[in-house]
């Protein structure tokens, strides 16, 4: 479970959803190394569309709280 949490935290930083004011530089292939092969390939293949998907889902949750 820890590798999944680590990869998620690093990907959030890389996508600009960092708890710090600036994104942490990194490489998605390096970050995804800790994930199982099938998941790693999917994450790397879909990474370009991930920022919009994450932002959309966060916005939907925030709007549902109003």
C-alpha positions in Angstrom: 0.0 0.0 0.0 2.8 2.4 0.8 4.2 2.4 -2.8 0.8 3.4 -4.1 0.5 6.3 -1.7 4.0 7.4 -2.5 3.3 7.3 -6.3 0.1 9.2 -5.8 1.7 11.9 -3.7 4.6 12.3 -6.2 2.1 12.4 -9.2 0.0 15.0 -7.4 3.1 17.1 -7.0 4.1 16.6 -10.6 0.6 17.6 -11.8 0.7 20.9 -9.8 -1.5 19.7 -7.0 1.3 20.0 -4.4 0.7 21.1 -0.9 3.7 23.4 -1.4 3.4 26.5 -3.5 5.5 25.0 -6.4 5.3 21.6 -8.1 8.1 19.2 -7.5 10.0 18.3 -10.6 10.1 14.7 -11.6 9.6 12.1 -14.2 6.4 10.0 -14.5 8.3 6.9 -15.6 10.5 7.1 -12.5 7.6 7.7 -10.2 5.5 4.9 -11.6 8.4 2.4 -11.2 7.0 1.4 -7.8 3.6 0.4 -9.3 2.7 -3.0 -10.8 3.6 -3.3 -14.5 0.0 -3.1 -15.8 -0.8 -0.1 -13.7 2.5 1.6 -14.6 1.8 1.2 -18.3 -1.7 2.6 -17.9 -0.5 5.6 -15.9 2.3 6.5 -18.3 0.0 6.1 -21.3 -2.8 8.3 -19.8 -0.6 10.8 -18.0 -1.1 13.7 -20.4 -4.9 13.8 -19.8 -4.6 13.2 -16.0 -4.3 16.9 -14.9 -7.7 17.8 -16.5 -9.3 14.7 -15.1 -8.1 15.3 -11.6 -9.0 19.0 -11.7 -12.5 18.1 -13.0 -13.1 15.6 -10.2 -11.8 18.0 -7.5 -14.1 20.7 -8.8 -17.1 18.3 -8.8 -16.4 17.4 -5.2 -16.1 21.1 -4.2 -19.3 22.0 -6.0 -21.2 19.2 -4.3 -20.3 20.6 -0.9 -22.0 23.9 -1.6 
